[in-house]
Amino acid sequence: MTDRKTALDKTALVISRRKLLAGAALIAAPALLRTDLALAETRKDVVLVNFGGAAMKAFDEAYVQPFAAQGGRIVLDGSGALNGKILTMVQSGNVTWDICDGGITTLAELNPRNALEKIDYGIVDKTKVPAEFAYENGVVNYMFSSVMAWDTAKVKDTPTLADFFDLKKYPGRRMMRKDSQAMMELCLIADGVPLDKLYPLDTKRAFEKMATIKKELLYWNSGAESQSLMRDGECVMGLLWHTRANVLKAETKGRIAYSFKDGLLQPGLWVVPKGNPAGAEAFRAIASMQQPEGQVKLLAAMGNGPANPAAQSLVPADLRQTNPGDPANVAVQAKINAAWYIENHSKTFQAYLDFISS
C-alpha cells in the first residue's frame, strides 16, 4: 500500500520547486513561451486509486511515467477504490480521488446515487475502446478475469472448478472475494451451469453451492490481500483476479498456478467521482492511458488485457497466454452481463454479506 499523505507531500515539494523555476523563467521568457509555461503550471495533480501491491509499480511504468512525459502528474493511491469509500467522499463533499480503478459493480452501486461524473468523450477517445464498454459514467481501461488458482505443493493434479468445492478430494481452506461479483458466476459454473446460460443468475443455487464449503472459506478485500493469502499458504485454492494470480505464479516460480478455464471475463473501468479535485485533468489522464504501448506494458507486468484494440497487434507471442482477451482464453470463459448487475447487484451483494456473517 502507498501512504497517500507521504506521496502527496513529496509531490508538493516537487511542484513548489517547479513553480520557483517556472517563475524565474517567466521573467525572461518571450510572451508565447510565458503563456505555455503558465498553462503548464495550472495543471493539477490527478490522484488515481487502485488496489495496491504489485499494481503500484505496474501502473507507474504503464501510465504515470507516460503522462508525466506529456506534462501531467498522476499520484497513485493503493488503498483500494471500494464503492463505499467513493460514495462516502462524494456525500461528505470531501472528494480526494480523481480516477478510480472500478468495474461493473461500481456503475451498478454508484450511478443511482449520482456519485460519478460523466466521462468526457470530447477528451477520452471512444474509438480506442470496444463500443460495448464505453459507458456514460465509466470507460474500460483493461480487461481482466476472475479465475481459480491453486497451490501445486498441495494440489498435485490440475483441478477443475468443481474441485474447488470438493473438500474430500482436496482438503484445506478456500479463498473467495468479499464481494458477490464473479463469485456467484463461478459457483454456478462449478455446479454445472453452461458458460453461455449463466444469466439471469440463479443466486439461490449459487449460495447453496457456496454453503457446502463455508466452514473452510476465507475472504479477501484487496488484490494485495488475495496474493498474501495464497502466497503464505493459508489457502489451498482461491478465486481471485487473474492479474494477481499471474503475479503470484511469477513470484512463487510456479508454485501457485491458475487457469482461464471456466473463468469470468470482465472490463476494468476508469470512473471519476463526482466533484473530483482535478476536474477535466482526470479525463486528460484517462486519454493518455488509452495509448496501446502503456497497455501492453501493463499486460507484461500483471496480465491486464489491453482495452485498446490497436494494442493486440503489439502483444508479444509469449504474453498471449496471460492475456484474458486473447481469443484462445476468451473461448473458455463466460462474459459478465452488465445489464444484470445494474439491475440486481445491490440486493445480491447484501445477501452475500449476510451469508458471510451468518
N, C-alpha and C positions, 0 to 999 in steps of 0.2 A: 504494500500500500504506500502511497505517496502522501506526505504531510502537506496538505494544501497550503497552510499558512506559510511554511518554510519556502515552498515553491513560489508563492506569490511575493514573499519578501525578497527573494533573490531576483525575481523578475523586476520588482520595483527599483532595486539598486541599478540594474542594467538600464532600465528606462530612464532613471534620473541622469545617469552618465550620458545616455544618448541625447537627452534634452539639452544638457550642458554643451555638448559638442555641436549639436544642431544649432543652438542659439548663436554660438561663435561663428558658425558657417554662414548663418543668415545675414550677419552684419556685412560680410564681404561678398556675398553671392549676388549674381545678377538677378533681376526681378523674376524671370521664369524659373530659375533654379530655386529661388526662395519659396515660390509657390509650391514646387514639388516637395521640398523639404517640410514645409508647413503641413501639407496634406499627409505626409508620412507620419508626422508626429501626432496627428489627430486619430490615427488608427488605434483601436482598443484591443487589449488582450482578450482572447477568446478562451474561456475555460471549458475544456472538453472532459467529461467524466465517463470513465469506463469501469471495468470490474477488476482492475489491478493485476498484480502478479506479472507474468510474462508479457501481458498486453501493454504494459507501460513502455518497455524498451521497443517493442514491435511498432506501436503507434508513433513513437518518437521518430523512428527511422522512416516509416512509410508516409507519415502525414505532417508531423511537426516541422521537421527539417525542410521539406519542400515548400511549405507555406512560409517559413522564415525567409527562404530564398526569394520569395515574392514580396517581401516587406511586411508580412503579417506575423503575429505571435500567438501561438497556441500554448496554453498551460494545461498540463494533464493532471487530472484528479482521479485516483484509482479507488475511491471509496465505494463505488457501485451506484449505478443510475437506477435505483429502485423507484418504482412508480410512486410509492408513498412519500418518499423524500421529495420528489419533484412536486407533488401536489401540495405538500406542507409549505414548501418555499413559495409557491405561487399564491396560495391562500393567505399566507402571512405577509405577503408583499416584500419578502426578503429573498429574492432570487439571486443566487451567486453563480449559477451554472449557465452556460450558453448553448452547449451542444451535449446531448446525452446519447449514449450508445444503448438504444432501446430495441423494441421489437413490436410484434403484432399486439401483444397484450398491453403495451404502452398506449397504443391508439385506443384499444377497447376500454381501458380504465380512465384515461385522461381526456379523451375527446369530449365525452358527455359533460365533463366538468369544466370545459373551456380552459384547460390548463396548458395548451400547446399553441405556439404560433403557427400560422400557415406558412408552408415552405414557399419562399420567394423564387418561383421558377423563372423570373426575369434574370436572376443571378445563377441559380442552380440549373444545369442543363439537363432537361428531360430526355434528350436524345442519347445521353450517356448511361442510361439505366433501362432495364426492361420496363415497358409501359405499365405492366400489372403491379409493379412495386413502387410506383411514384404516386403516393397518396397525398391528400390535401395537407395533412399535418405531419407527414413523415416521408422520408425518401430512403430507399435501400442504399446501404453503404458497403455491404458484403453479404455473401451467402454463408450459412452455417448449418450444421446438422446436430440433432440430438441423437446420440448413439450409445451403444453398450461397450464398456471397456472391462477388462478382466486382468487379474494378476496371474501371469503364467507360472509363477512359482507355486501357486496353489491350485490352479486350474490347468491341468496338463494338456487337455484336448481343446479344440476350438468349440466354445459353447454357442448355443443358439439363444435367441432372446427368450424362448420358452424356458431354457435352463436357468435364467435369472431368477425364476420363481420356483425352482426345484431345489429345496434346501437339503433333501436327502442325497441327491446326486452330487451337489457341490455345497457342503456346509459352509457357514460363515456369514458375516454381515454383508448387506447390500446397501448401496447408496443411491438416493434419488434427490432431485431438486425440491426445495421447499416452495414449489410453485407448480400448479397443475398443468401449465403449458408443456406440451410434448410428453409429460409423464402419463397422461390419460391415453394418448395415442399408443405409446409403447406398451402399456398394459394390455390394450385391446389387440394389438398385433401379436403379442405373446400368447394371447388367448385364442388366436386363430382367425381374427378378422382380416380379410384381404386388404392389401395396401390401398386399393382404389375404392374400398367400400367403408372407409372409416367414418365419414361424415354423413349425417349428424352423429356426433359421438354418443355412444351408449355409456354414459358416465356411471350408471348404476353397476353395469358389468365391469367397468374399469376398477371401481372401488372394491368390488368383490374379489377381483384378482389380486389387488394390492394387499387386501386383508390376509391373504394366505401366507404372506411373509412379513407382516407388520412387526412382529417381535424382533426381527433382525434388521430393521431399516434404520439408517442414519440419513439425515437430510442436510444438504448444503445450501448456503445462501449466495455465496460469491464464487466466481470461477476459480479464484485462488484457493478457496476452501475445498472445492471439489478436487483440485490437484493434490492438496495436502492429505486428504482422507485416503486417496488411492496410493499416493507415493509412500506414505508412512505405514501402509499395510493394514489399516484399520478395516478395510473392506475388501472382500474377495472379488466383487463385481460392482460396477457403478453405471448409472445412466447420467450422462453429462454432455456438455458441448464437445463436438469433435475437435474443436480448436484446442481445448485443454487436454483432451486425450492424445492429440498429436504431439503436444509439448511433453506430456508425460512419457510417451513412447521414446522420445529422444533422450529425455533426462535419465530414464531408467535403463537405457540401452536395450530396449525391447522387452523388459520385464512386464511392463504394462502394455497390453495390446488392445486394439479396438477394431471394429468393422463398421462400414456403412450399411451393411445388410440389415434390412428392417429398421433403418433409422428414419428420422423425420427431417426433411429439408425445409429450412426457414430463412426468411430475409432478416438480416440485422438492419435496423433503421436509425438514421440520424433524426432526432427530434429536438426541437428548440422550445424550452419552457417559456410560457407567456411572460413578457416583461423582462427578457434576458438582458443583462447589463451591456453586452457588446452590440446589441441591435443588429443592423444589417451586416456587420462584420462577420457574424456567425455564418451567414449564407455564403459570404466570400470564402470562408474557410471550407465549408462543405463543397463548394465548387472546385476548390483546389484539390480536395481529397477524391475527386472523381477522376483524376488523371490515372491512366492504366498502369503506369510504371510503379506508382506507390502501392496500388492494389496488388500487384504481383509480388512486391516486397513483403506485404502483409501475408500473402499466401505462403511465401517461403519461410517466414518467421513462425507462423502459428497455424497455417492451414485455412485461413479465412478465404472463401471463394470470391474471386473478383465479381463485382456487380456490373462494371462497365464491359459490355460485350467486346469492345476493342481489345480488352486485356487478354482474352482467351488465346489469341494467336501469339502472345508473348510468354505464355506459360511453358517453361521447360518440360521436356518429356518426363523427367524424374519427379516432377511435382504434381503431375496429373492424378496420381493415385491418392493424394491428400486433398484434392480439390473437390468439395462436395457438389459443385456444379458441373463436373466433368460428366459427359453422357453415360459412361460406364457406371458411375456412382449414382447418378440420378435414377437409373433403371432399377435399382434395388431398394429404393426408398419411397416412402409416402411423401406427399407435399402438403404443407399446412394450408388450411382453409381459413383465410382472414375473415370472411363474412360470418362464419360460425362463431369465431371468437368475439367479434364486435357485438354479436347478439347474446352470447352466453357466458363469456369469461367471468364476469363479476360473481355470478352465483356459483359457478363451478369452482372458482378459486376459493371462495369462502367455505364451500363444502369440503374442499381439500384440506384447508387449515383445520376445520372441525374434525376431520378424520384423523389428522396427525395428533391433535390434542386429546382425543377421546381415549 
